[in-house]
Amino acid sequence: MSYTVTLIPGDGIGPEVSAAMRRVVAATGISIDWEVLEAGEAVISKYGSPLPDHVLESIRRNKVGIKGPITTPVGKGFRSVNVALRKALDLYANLRPATSIVGVPAPYKDVDLVIVRENTEGLYAGIEHEVIPGEAAEAIRIITRRASERIVRFAFDYAVNHDRKLVTAVHKGNILKITDGLFLNTAKTVAAQYPAVAFNDRIVDNLCMQLVQRPQEYDILVLTNMFGDIVSDLCAGLVGGLGVTPGANIGDGIAVFEPVHGSAPKYTGQNKVNPTAVIRSGAMLLSYLGEQQAADSIERAVRQVIREGKSVTYDLKARRDDPTAVGTQEMADAIIAAL
């Protein structure tokens, strides 16, 4: 079977890691026709937007896409392309597994977490304005029962389908009693409909402390948008960082996969950076398409190469100046050989 998938290579190191991912996916034997389209700052002058309509239409038509990292200006310029994609396509669930990989330098060796983050509302949706220019600004945080229910249900359905045992709702209901209170109460209502999956809740700051102390006590975490953004990066740090962490944005019948690290413009064109995150995102894409055997083979090959520690990029070496470190494409070659 052949699939058509929208590919947004990204900017900075995006095209390099995306090329590595394409080669690894091709090596599984799965036939994918990549519809390659550009987004980000470089296309604004041509299309008047960092996320042109034809890119969105491609994803709507193909139902699945994958993107490399795209630079987001800090404190100025256009809004995040990631946020715009999620809102325009209603990709309400951000899925971020954080699992230990033997050979990745990390503070823990037995972490197996899944972070399920609501993607469309809350503070991270960016509803804000200046009250007094240069002096005061206001952000509006909206939490709805509808969005809370569907993200918690997504987390429980994921638990059932992947034989996970516990879902933890993460909140700040002790202070944000109305908004986070609504999220928590909705989570409790949904949890009651899944008696085979255990449920508990944690206040977000307490959870962060416990994750650093004993991450093994947790399984699936479900969170509102801003808390999910922060906690998912914390969990990535537990297993070695964003360079090895895949991600997905999933809606009803549509999905966009992505590595969650930045575009690292200072390394552009140097064939230096770790392609693991986007390659593992490609594996998640194959799993979503129903090609589980191919997805599992990529995951095994990635883990084998990293465990052996020979053909890996500088960040996966014991010393970052290790002269035996290989480049982006050479690490992809090793993964293909392991396949």
N, C-alpha and C positions, 0 to 999 in steps of 0.2 A: 504494500500500500504506500502511496506517495502523499505527502502533506505539503501544503503551502503555509509558510510561516513568515510573518513580518519581522524583519530584523532592522533595528536601529543601532548601528555600530557605536554611536556615541562620539565623544570628542576626547582630547588628551590621549590616554592610553587605550581608550575604548576600542578603536579599530583593530589594534593589535591583539587584545585579549578575545575580542569577538571572532577574529580570524582563527585563533587557536581553538575556540569552542566549535566552530563550524567543521574544522578538520577532524576533531575527536568524534563529533556526532556522525559525520560521514563514515568514519571507520567502523561504526557499529553495523553498517549496512542498511540503516533506515534511510529511505529516500525522502529528502526534504528540498523543496523548491523555495529558496530564500528570496523573499521580496524585500530588497534592501532600500531603505529610505532614511533620509537624514533629518535630524532634529537638533535643536540647540542654538546657541548664539550665532553660529556660522550661517544659518539659513534665514535669519531675521531680515537681512537686506534684500533677499530674493522674494520671500513670501510674506513679510510683515509680521511674522510670528515665530517664536522658537518651536512651536508645535503646530505645523500647518495642518489644515483640514484633511488633506489627502493622506497624511500619516494616520490620523484617526480612522479614516474610512477604510484604509488597508487593514487595520487591526479588526475593525468591525466585520469586514468581509471574510477575513481568514480565521477569525475567532481566537487566534493565538499569536503571540508575538514574544520577542525577547530583545532586550536592549542592553547596550553597554553603558558605562557611566557617562553622565552628562554634567558638565560644570554648572553649578548654581551660584550666581553672584550673591555675595553676603552684604546685606544692608542696602542694596541698591539693585537696579536693573530688573530683569524679568523674573516673574515667579518661577518656582521650580517646575521643570518639565515633568518630573515624577508626580508631583501633586496634581498638575493639570491632567495628566493621563488618567490618574485614579479617579478624579472627579468626572471627567468627560465620559469615561467608559463605565462608571460605577463599579470600579474594581474595589469592592468594599473590604475584602479580606487580604491583609498582608501576612504572608506565611514565611516564617524564618526558622528553620531548624538550626540548632546549635549543638553539634555532636563532636565529641573528642575524636581526634585522628592521631594514631600512633605516629610519632615522628614530627608532629607540629609542636614547636615550643609553646607551652601553655601551663598555667598554674595548676590545672587539674587533668586527670587522665580518664575519668569515667563519667563525663557529663553527657546527658542525652535529653535535651530540652527542645520543645517546639513553642515558638512564640507566635501567637495569633493576635494581630493588631487591627483594630478598626481603622479604616483608611479614609473615611470621607467627611468626618465632622470633628468636633472638639477644637481645642486651641490650634492644632496643627493645620486645620483647614485654612487658617490665615485670614479670618474675617477681622480686619483691624483698620483703624483710621487715626489720623491725628486729631486731637481735640484742640490743642493750642500748638500751632506749628513750631517745632523746635523745642517745645517745653513739656508737652503732655500728649500721650497716645493711649489708645484704648484697643484691647482685643476682646472679642466676644466668643465665649465658649458655649456651643450648643450641643446638648446630648439629647437624643430622642430614644423613645422606647423601641421604635422600629429598627433603627440601626443597631442598638444594643442587643436586641433579640436575635437578629440575623448573624451578628458576629459571634455571639455565644453559641448559637446553634451550629455554626460552622465549626467551632472548636470541638463541640461534643460529637458531631458527625465525623470529624477527623479522628477523634479518639476511638470511636466505634470501628471505623474502617481500617485503622492502623493498629488495633489492639493496644491502645494506650489506656492507662488505668486511672488517671487523675487529671481533672481540670481545675485550675486555680484562677479565680477572678481577682484581678488586681485593681485597686481603687484608692481613693483618698476620701472615703465617705465620712470619716470622722470630722473633717473640716468642710469639704465641699458636699454638704449634706443633701442638697437638692439634686445637683447634676450627677455626682458620683453615687448618690443614693439611688437615683433612678437606674443607673447602670447596674449596681449591685443587686437591687431588688429584682430587676429583670433577669439577671443571671441566675438568681435563686429559683425563679419560676421556671426557666428553661431547664435547669439542672434536675428538677423534680421529674421531668419527662424522660430522663436517662438514668434509671436506677442502677444499671450495670456499671456506670462510670462514677467513681468517687468525685466529690466536689468539696472545695473549701475556698476561702477568700483570704487575701492578705492586703494590708495597707501598703502602699507602694514603697515608702521609705523603709519600712521594716522588711519588705521582700528583698530590696536591694542588699541590705545587710545580710540577710539569710542566704541569698544567692552566693555572696562572697564567702560566707562561712561554710555552707553545706548545700551546694547546688543539687546534690543527688536526691534531696527530698522532694524535688519538683519534677513535673512531667510536661504538661501543657499549660501555658500561661495565656490568659485572654485579657486584653487590655484596651482601654480607650486610646485614641490616636497619639497624643503627645507622650503619655506614659509608655505606650508601646514602642515609640521611636527611641526613647531613652533606654528602656530595659532591654530591647533587642540588641542594641550595641553593647550593653554591659554583658549580655550572655555571649555575644561573639567574642568578647575579650576573655571569657572563661575558657574558650576552646582554641585560642590562638589569634583571634583578630578577624577583621573584615576581609582580609585577603583569602580566607578559606571558606567564607560563609555565603551560601546561596540564598536566593529569595524569590518570592512570587507574589504577584498581585492578582487576585482572583475575584471574579464577579459571577453572575449567573450566565453560564455558557460562554465565557470569554476570560482570557488570562494573559498577563504579560509577565515574563520572568526577567530577573535582573540580578547581577551582583550588587551588593549594597555598599561597596567602597566607592571612593571618589575617583575623579578622572586623572589625578596625579599629573598635571600638565608638564611638570619639570622632567618627567621621564618619557615624554612623547617621542616615539620613533627610535627608542634606544633598545628595544627588544630585551627589557630587563625585568619587567614586573611579573608577579605571580598570576597565572591564569586560572587558578583553582576555582575561585568563586564563580566565574562565569561558566566554566566547564561544568561545575556541579549544578548551576542553574539550568544549563542545557539538559542535564540528566533529569532534573525536575520537570522540564518541559516534556521530555519523552514519556515520563511517567504519566503526566496529565493527558497525553495523547493515547494512553493505553499501551505504550511500548515498554512495559515494566522490565522485561528481560534486558533490553538494551540499556535502560536507565541503571539497572543494577550492575551491569557489566562496566559502565563508566565509573560508577562509585567504587567498585572493587579495584579497578585499574588505578584510579587516583590515589586510593589508600595504599596500594602496593608501591607505587612510585615514591610517595612521601615516606612510607615506612623504610624503604631501602635507602633513601636519603642521598642518592648519587646525582640523579638528573633532576635537581630541584633548583629553584631560583634562590637568590641571595638571602631572602627573608626566612627561608626554611632551613638554612644552615645554622650550625651552632654559633658561628661567627659571621656577621653580615659582610665582612671583607674576605670571606673564604674564596680563594681563586678558583676552586672547583665548581662554583655555582654556574648554572647554565642560564640561558635566556628563555624568554616567554615561549618561543616556538620550539626550542629544544626540549623544554619540559613537556609540551604537547606531543612531541615526537615520542618521548618515553612513555607517555600514557597510551598512545596509539599502539606502541609495541607491546605494552602490557595487555591491551585488549586481545 
